[in-house]
Amino acid sequence: MKNILLVLLSFFLIVSCEKEIDLDLEDQSGKIVIEGNITDQAGPYYVRVTKSVAFTQANQYPPIEDAQVTLSDDLGQTEVLEYIGNGFYQTYTFQGQSGRTYTLKILVEGKEYISESTMPETVTFEGLEQDSFLVAGELSYTLLPIFTDPQTLGNRYLFSYYVNDHSTKNFAEFSDNVNNGLPNQRPLLLPNDDDDDNIKVKVGDTITVEMQCIDYKVYTFYSALLQLSGGSGGGVTPTNPPSNISNGALGYFSAHTVQVKTAVIE
């Protein structure tokens, strides 16, 4: 089975401190694939519903056009999403907020799929600090996300970042198992190879970094993607990370905060 999410993944760079996750290696073609996000930023928010395909098939995931998709929270806010094409369903009035628990329900092909995600409180993303080091005589760059982890154990973070207007995003997932309650000390390693998926970062490049505060189950999902990609990401594998969606659906539903910073390499 091809995981539609792995196609979007360039590489993971920070090794997870969580215990190893057991991954299902069986062919799961024909299953429902759900990708849903809600943030603390103004909507609309989107949920995509497709079907998985066999590992040997091309990267074409049949969209599901007749699903009933409902988003609600623990304060009674609810909305039925509208289909807008290519498997995407969209909100119009729903508003995400830190500290709220969100429930996604999808009725499709006679089955109901349910997922719940709690949006963490925002941890302030203060900025980015550049550093560099030599690899085989060539200069490579890092960016250190500046933030201080709260004293309470259990905070999880996802960073996505890209160079200039390049479409390929890089990802890194952090936990506070090692650095709880302290200023962050883990840098983002920037692309240093010219290939089909990445570009070598050089002076003058603009790096855009998005910091997400995510819940534990979403963190587990992305940690598994690191395992599936062998620590380097990219490509497609015949496996799927553990979903936080019921009834055997593939994919994820994430309620998370979003903060964005940019840095120009000097």
C-alpha positions in Angstrom: 0.0 0.0 0.0 1.2 3.4 -0.8 0.9 6.1 1.9 -0.2 9.3 0.2 1.5 11.2 3.0 4.9 9.8 2.3 4.8 11.3 -1.2 4.8 14.8 0.4 7.7 13.9 2.7 11.2 14.9 1.8 13.1 13.7 4.8 13.1 13.6 8.6 16.2 14.8 10.4 15.8 14.3 14.2 15.7 10.8 15.6 12.7 10.2 17.9 13.3 9.4 21.5 10.1 7.3 21.7 10.2 3.6 21.8 10.1 1.7 18.4 6.6 1.5 16.9 5.3 -1.7 15.3 4.3 -1.1 11.7 1.8 -3.0 9.6 3.5 -4.3 6.5 0.5 -5.9 4.8 -1.0 -4.6 1.6 -3.8 -2.3 2.5 -5.0 -1.2 -0.9 -8.6 -0.1 -1.2 -8.8 1.3 2.3 -10.1 4.8 3.2 -7.3 7.4 3.6 -8.1 10.5 5.6 -6.0 13.6 6.0 -7.4 16.3 8.2 -6.1 19.4 9.9 -7.5 22.1 12.1 -5.4 24.9 13.5 -5.6 28.0 15.7 -5.4 30.1 12.6 -8.5 31.4 10.7 -10.1 28.8 8.5 -11.2 27.4 6.2 -9.9 23.9 7.2 -9.7 21.0 5.0 -10.2 17.2 5.2 -9.2 15.0 2.3 -10.8 11.6 1.8 -9.4 9.2 -0.8 -8.7 5.4 -1.3 -5.3 3.7 -1.0 -3.8 1.9 -3.9 -1.5 -1.1 -4.2 2.2 -0.4 -3.9 2.8 -1.4 -7.5 0.3 1.1 -8.8 1.0 4.7 -9.8 0.6 7.6 -7.3 -3.1 8.2 -8.1 -5.4 8.1 -5.2 -9.1 7.9 -6.1 -11.0 10.7 -4.4 -14.1 10.0 -2.4 -16.8 12.4 -3.5 -19.8 11.4 -1.5 -18.6 11.2 2.1 -20.4 13.0 5.0 -17.7 14.8 6.9 -18.5 16.5 10.2 -16.2 18.5 12.5 -17.1 19.3 16.1 -15.5 20.4 19.4 -16.1 19.9 23.1 -17.9 23.3 23.4 -20.7 22.2 21.0 -19.4 23.9 17.8 -20.2 21.7 14.8 -20.1 21.9 11.0 -20.8 19.6 8.1 -18.0 20.2 5.5 -18.7 20.9 1.9 -17.1 18.9 -0.9 -15.0 21.1 -3.2 -13.3 18.5 -5.5 -10.4 16.1 -5.7 -11.4 14.5 -2.4 -11.3 17.7 -0.4 -14.0 18.8 2.1 -13.9 22.4 3.4 -15.2 24.3 6.5 -16.7 27.8 6.2 -17.6 28.9 9.8 -15.6 26.6 12.1 -12.9 28.2 14.3 -10.0 26.3 15.9 -8.7 27.2 19.4 -5.9 26.0 21.7 -7.0 23.7 24.5 -10.1 22.4 22.7 -10.7 18.8 21.8 -11.9 18.2 18.2 -13.8 15.2 16.8 -13.8 14.3 13.1 -16.5 12.0 11.9 -16.7 10.6 8.3 -19.5 8.4 7.0 -18.5 6.8 3.7 -19.4 3.5 2.0 -21.6 2.5 5.0 -18.9 2.9 7.6 -18.2 5.6 10.1 -14.6 6.7 10.8 -14.0 8.8 14.0 -10.9 10.6 15.2 -10.2 12.9 18.1 -7.4 15.4 18.6 -6.7 17.9 21.3 -5.0 21.2 20.2 -2.2 21.9 22.7 -1.6 25.3 24.1 0.8 27.5 22.1 4.5 27.4 22.9 5.9 30.7 21.7 8.2 30.4 18.6 10.6 33.2 19.2 12.8 33.0 16.2 15.6 31.1 14.3 19.3 31.1 15.0 21.7 30.2 12.2 24.8 28.0 12.5 27.0 26.1 10.1 29.5 23.2 9.9 31.8 21.6 7.4 31.0 18.3 5.7 33.7 17.0 3.3 35.1 20.5 3.1 31.8 22.1 2.2 29.7 24.3 4.3 26.3 23.1 5.6 23.8 25.1 7.5 21.5 24.6 10.4 18.7 26.7 12.0 17.9 26.4 15.7 14.2 27.1 16.5 14.2 29.4 19.5 11.5 28.4 22.0 11.4 27.3 25.7 9.6 24.0 26.5 7.0 24.3 29.3 7.8 22.6 32.6 5.0 20.1 32.2 6.2 16.9 30.5 4.5 15.7 27.4 4.9 18.5 24.8 5.3 17.5 21.2 6.3 19.6 18.1 6.4 19.2 14.4 8.5 21.5 12.2 8.1 21.7 8.4 10.4 23.9 6.4 11.3 24.7 2.8 13.9 26.7 0.8 12.8 29.7 -1.2 9.7 28.7 -3.2 10.8 25.1 -3.5 7.7 22.8 -3.2 9.5 20.1 -1.3 9.0 20.4 2.5 11.4 18.9 5.1 10.0 17.7 8.4 11.4 17.1 11.9 9.5 16.0 15.0 10.6 16.9 18.5 9.5 15.8 22.0 10.5 17.1 25.4 11.6 13.7 26.7 15.2 14.9 26.9 14.9 18.7 27.2 11.8 19.1 29.3 11.3 22.7 30.6 14.4 24.0 29.0 15.3 26.2 25.9 15.4 24.1 22.7 18.8 22.9 21.7 17.9 20.8 18.7 18.6 22.3 15.3 17.0 21.8 11.9 19.5 20.5 9.4 19.0 22.2 6.1 19.3 20.5 2.7 22.9 20.1 1.6 22.6 17.9 -1.6 21.6 18.9 -5.1 19.1 16.2 -6.2 15.6 15.8 -7.5 14.0 16.4 -4.1 16.1 19.0 -2.4 18.4 21.9 -3.2 21.7 22.8 -1.5 21.2 25.7 0.8 23.4 28.7 0.0 23.9 32.3 1.2 20.9 34.4 0.3 18.4 31.6 0.5 15.2 32.2 2.4 14.1 29.4 4.7 10.5 29.3 5.9 9.9 27.3 9.0 6.4 26.3 10.4 6.3 25.2 14.1 3.3 23.1 15.1 2.4 22.1 18.7 0.8 18.7 18.2 -0.7 16.0 20.4 0.8 12.7 21.3 -1.0 10.5 18.7 -0.1 12.9 15.9 3.5 12.9 17.1 3.5 9.1 17.1 2.2 9.1 13.5 5.0 11.4 12.3 7.6 9.4 14.4 6.6 6.3 12.5 7.1 8.2 9.2 10.7 8.7 10.3 11.0 4.9 10.7 9.4 4.2 7.4 11.7 6.6 5.5 14.8 5.0 7.1 15.8 8.3 8.6 16.0 10.1 5.3 12.4 10.2 4.1 11.4 10.6 0.5 10.0 8.0 -1.9 7.1 5.7 -1.2 7.1 2.6 1.0 4.6 -0.2 1.2 3.8 0.6 4.8 1.6 2.9 6.8 2.2 4.6 10.1 -0.3 4.1 13.0 -3.4 6.2 12.4 -5.4 8.0 15.0 -8.6 7.3 13.1 -11.0 4.4 14.0 -12.3 1.5 12.0 -9.1 0.8 10.1 -8.8 4.0 8.1 -5.4 5.1 7.1 -4.0 8.7 7.6 -4.3 11.2 10.4 -6.4 14.0 12.0 -4.4 16.8 13.6 -5.6 19.7 15.7 -2.5 21.9 16.2 -1.2 25.4 16.6 0.8 27.1 13.8 3.5 29.7 14.0 5.8 30.7 11.0 9.2 32.3 11.0 11.6 33.0 8.1 15.4 33.3 8.0 17.8 34.5 5.2 21.0 32.5 5.2 24.0 34.8 5.7 
